[in-house]
Amino acid sequence: MTIRKLDQDGVQLRKALTADGSSLLKSFKGTSPSDEQLLDIHRAMLTTRLMDDRMLKLQRQGRIGFVGSSTGQEAAIHASAAVFGGDDWIFSALREGGVTIQRGMSMREYVAHMFGNAEDSAKGRQMPNHFQCKEANFPSWSSVLGTQMPHAVGAALAMKKRGEKSVVAAYTGDGATSSCGFHSAMNFAGVMKAPVVFIIIDNGWAISVPSANQTAAKSYGTKAKAYGMPGFDVDGNDAIAVFDAIREAAEHARSQQGPVLVNLRSYRMEGHSSSDDPTRYRNPEEVKYWSARDPLPRIQRFLGKKGLLNIQDIGELSAELTSAISDAVDHAESTEDPPFESLVEDVFATPPRHLTKQVVDALRIIDEHGEADNLQGKFPL
């Protein structure tokens, strides 16, 4: 097995920090986040790291069904999301759920979705880890790769037609760049000059397919040229470089100059999901290599050198967030399931007779025989 590295194939990645968190800002020509923004980004990154760890443990205990971890990608996710304002829209791929908390969703609502209980805004009808938050302009998404991309362009064109200054962030992974949705969205956005920032988080693996086998292009950033838009390749584990590149892209889109593609080279430290065993297809030396480039300690060391954060601060913040997550879990486990009849809500103002009959029949069977999971066990996601 070959080992994927950060700097490979001669691609010039935009960087602001060394692997150990030392600053390259003297030679860096971009814009660094403010101190307040840096601390906010760090808080969001740490929240996602701790939340993912707790959710994965709950899944292993059989208390929730499914988790797609973001561990190793937090800088790419949260430093990019920090650029977008409240009126902008976020179209997510699999691992950007923590952006909902970054944009104001409560931890209780986040965890409610993971349990699919009565407080879940999706009413338990969506897979865990498939977040949505109306207040955060964060639409729900599908596990089918690339399908959110044309929707993101449509939303961006609606903004443009209304004369708004908002933009859309459309996230995707390296694997989804092989989908029809990706091509259609890129082509449509380029032709129509849609105000959208396409963000590829190239994390090395589309489940077990290595990133190098996904495309013959030198880098994912170079794909932008074919669609008539600017494209950047960035060290996705460098929060400052990510923020700067996405800021530049968002300004370009917001000024009605059209879309931009930004490729963030990062790494998925855990499995594709809680159903995956990555030891079957990747070299442990590769994981070791990327562990030394973990974005969380990298930004913590940088903030420490700036005098903005110390070990005690990190410990106190970790304890605060861990306590809040535990409170959300305890609350979720004491919350009832969604009412069965909610299965047919929200599609029709008045459910048609055949659906109403199905609900009545199902409730009768439950009353006579008990819940299905008591009879056969829960579906093993």
N, C-alpha and C positions, 0 to 999 in steps of 0.2 A: 504494500500500500504506500502510495506517495503521501507526503504531508503537505496540506494546504498552509500557506503562509500569508501574512499580511501583505508584504511587498513581494509580488511575483509577476512574471510576464512583462516586466519592464514598465508597468503602469504607474504613472505618477499620481500618488494619492495626496490630496490636500491634508495637511497636518498642522497642528499647533502645539502638540505635546509629544514628548518622547514616551517610550513605553513605560518608564518609571514615574511619569507625571511631571517631569521637568518641563519648563516652559520653553517653547520655541518662538515666543511672541516677538522677540526682537527682529526675527527674520520673517515672521508671519505678517502678511500684508492685509489680512482680513480684519473683521470686527469681532472682538471678544464680547461675550455677555457681560452685563454689569455684575457687580458682586451679589446683588439681590437675586438676579436671574440665575447665577451660578449656584447659589444656595438652594433656590427653588428646584433647579434641575437635579441637584444631588438628592434632595428630599424625595423627589419623584422616583429617582433611580433606586434609592434604598427601600422605598415603599414597595416597589414592584419586586425587588429581590426577596424581601421578607414575606410578601404576600404569596409569591410563587412557591417558596419553600413550604409555607404552611399548607397551601392548597394541595401540593403534591403529597404531603404526608396524609392529609385527609383522604385523598383518593386511594392511597395505599391501604388505608384502614377501612375502605369501603363506605366512607361517609359521603363522598361525592363521586360522580361518575367519570369525569374526564378533565384533564388539565393539559394545556399547551404552554410550556414554560418559556419565559423570556430571558432566562439567565444567560448573561454574556452579551446581550443586545441592548441593555438598558440605555446606554449613551445614544445609540442610533435612534431609539424610540423617543426618549424624553427630551433630549437636546433639540431634536427636530421639531417635536410638538410644541416646545416652548416658544417657537417663533410665531405661531398662529394665534390670532385673537379670538375673542368670544363669538364674533360674527362669521368667522371662517368655519369651514366644514371639514371633518376628518372621516375619510373612508378607509377603514381598517382592513388589514389582512389578518393573520392568525394571532400575532403576538403583541398587538398594540393596545390590549384592553386596559392596561394601567393608565393610559392617557385619559380615560374617563375620570379617574380619581384626580389626575393632574388638572383637569378642566372643571372640577367641582363636584363630581359624583361622590356620595358618601360611601365609606367603607361598608356600611350595613347594606346598602343597595347593591354594591359590587358582590359581596358574599352571598346575598340573597339570590342573585342570578346563578352563582355556582351551585347552590342547593336546589334551585328551581322551585322555591317555596311561594307562598301567597304574596310576598312582598317583591318578588321578581317582576320587573317591568315587562318581561316577556311571558309572564304567567306560566313559567315552566315548560313552554312549548318550543324552546330553542335549546340546542346542546349547550352544556356548560362551556364557558370560555368564549362564547359567541355574544359579545356584549353589544348593548345599545343604550344610548342615553340622549333623549330628546333635548334636554336642557344644555347638553354639551355639544350639540350638533354632530352627533356621533351615531350614524345609522347602523342598524344591525347588518351582519354580513353572513355569507354562506361559506361552507367548507369547500365548495366547488371553486377551484382556483381561477382567479382573474375576473370573475363575474362582477365584482364591485367596480372594476375600472371604467367600463362604459357608463355606469351609473354616475360615477364621479365626474366624468366629462359632461354629462347631461346637466348635473347640478351646477357646474361651473358656467355652462352656456346660459342657464337660466339667470344666474347672477349678472352675467355680462349683458343680457338682453334687458334686465331691469335697471341697468346703470349703476349697480352696486360696486363697491370697492373690495368686496370679500373675495377670497380665493379658496380653492379646495386643495387639501392634501390627500393624495391617493397613494396609499402604501401597498406594496406587494413584495413578495419574496422572489429569489432567483428562479425557483421552479416555475412560478406563474408567468415568467417572461416567455415561456413556450406556449402559452395559451392563446386562443383566438381573441379572448377578451382583451388581453394586453395589446396585441397588435391593433385591434379595432379602435381601442381607446387612444392609443398613441397617434394613429393616423388621423382619426377624427379631430382630436385636440389640435394637432399641428395644422391641419387645413383650416379649422374654424377659429384659430387663435384663442382657444379657451384658457381662462385664468386658472390653471391647475398646475400643481407641483407634483410630479410623479416621483415617488421615493421608493427605490428598490433597496431592501435590506438583504444584501447578499451574505447569507450566514453559512455558506459552504456546502449545505446539504438540502436537497429536496427529498425529505425522508432519507432514503439510502442512495439517491443519485447525487454524485458529487457535482459541485458547481461547474467544474471544468468540463464536465460532460453535457452540460445544459446548452452551451452555445459555442460556436466557433469564433465568435467575436473576441477581440483582445480583452475587452472589459465590458461590463454592462453599460457603463457610462457612454461608450462609443456608439451604442445603439441609437442615441438621440439624433445623430446626424442624418440617419435615413428618414427621419420623420420631420426634419426641418426645424429642430429646436436645439437650444444649448444643452450640453450634458456635462456633468462633473463626476469624478471619482474621488471618494473621500474615505479617510480612515474612520470607519464607523464606530470605533471604540474610543475616539478622541472627541469628547463632548464639545469642546470649543470649535474644532474644525467643522463638526456637524452643524452646530448652530450657525456658524458663519456661512456655510454653503447653502443651507436652507433659507437663511435670511436673504441672501442674494437672489436665490431662485424665486422666493415669494415676492420680493420687490419687483422683479421682472414681470411676473404674472399679474401682480396688482396694478401695474402701470399699463396694462392692456397690450403688452408686447408678445403675449402668447405663453405657451407652456414651457416647462423646463423639466429635465430628467436628472435626478441626483441618485447616484449609486453609492450606498454606504457599505463598505466591506467590513463585515463583522464575523461573529461565530456563534453558533448554537451550542452552548456548553452541555445541555442535557439532551435527552431524546427528542425526536420530533413531537411526541406527545407522551402521555402516560401509558399509551399502548405500545410504545416503541422500545426496542433494545438496541441502542446505538453501538454497543460493543460488538455486534455481529458484522458491522460493515466499516468501522473506522478505526484508525490506528490510535492507540492510547498515547503515543508520543505527540500526535497532533493536538489532542486535548491538553496535554501538558504544555505544549508551546503556547496555545491560546490562553491558558490559565495565567501565564506570566504577563498577559496583555489584557487582563480583566479590566473592563472600563470603570468598575466601581472603585476599587482601591486606587486606580489611576487618577480619577478626579479628586478623591480624598487626599491623596498626596499633594496634588496641585493646590487644593484649597488650604492645606496645612502650610505649604510654603508661602502662601499669600497672607497667612495669619487669620484666615476666615473660619478655620475648623481645626479642632484638636481631637485627640483620642477620647477625652471625656465627653466632648460634644457629640461625637459619633455614638458613644455608648448610651448617652441620655436619649438621643433621638431614636436609636434602635429600640430602647426600652419603651419609649412613648408609642412608637408605631406598632410594636409587638403587642402591647396592651390593647391598642385600638383594634387590631386584627382579631385578637382573642375575644374581645367584647362582641365584635361583629359575628364571629363564629358561634358564640354562645347564644346570641340573639337569633341567628338563623336556625339553629337546631331546636329552638323553642317555638318557632313559628310554624303554623300549619301549612299543609300543601294547598295549592290553588284549588278552588272548588271545581269539581269535575265538569260542570256545565260551562266553565270558562273556555273549554276546548272549542266551542263554536261561536265565541264572541269575536268582535272586531272585524270580521269579514263582511257580514251582513248586518244591516240595521235591525232586521228581524230574521232570525235563523229560519230557513225554509223547513217545511214539514218533515222531509226525510231526515234532516239533521236532528231536529227536535225529537223525532221518534227514536233515533239511534241513542241519544243521550238518555232518554227515559228508559229504554231497554237496558242500557249499560248500568244505570243506577239500580235497576231492579236486580240484575245479575250480581252486582256488588253486594246488595242487601242480602241476597240469598246465599251467596258463596264466599263473600269476603273479597278483599283486594287481591288483584292478580299477583302482585309481588309476594304475597304470603303463600301463594300456591306454587309458583314456578321459580321464584327468585328474580332479581333485577337483571336487566339486560347488561351483559358484561362489557361496557365500553372500554 
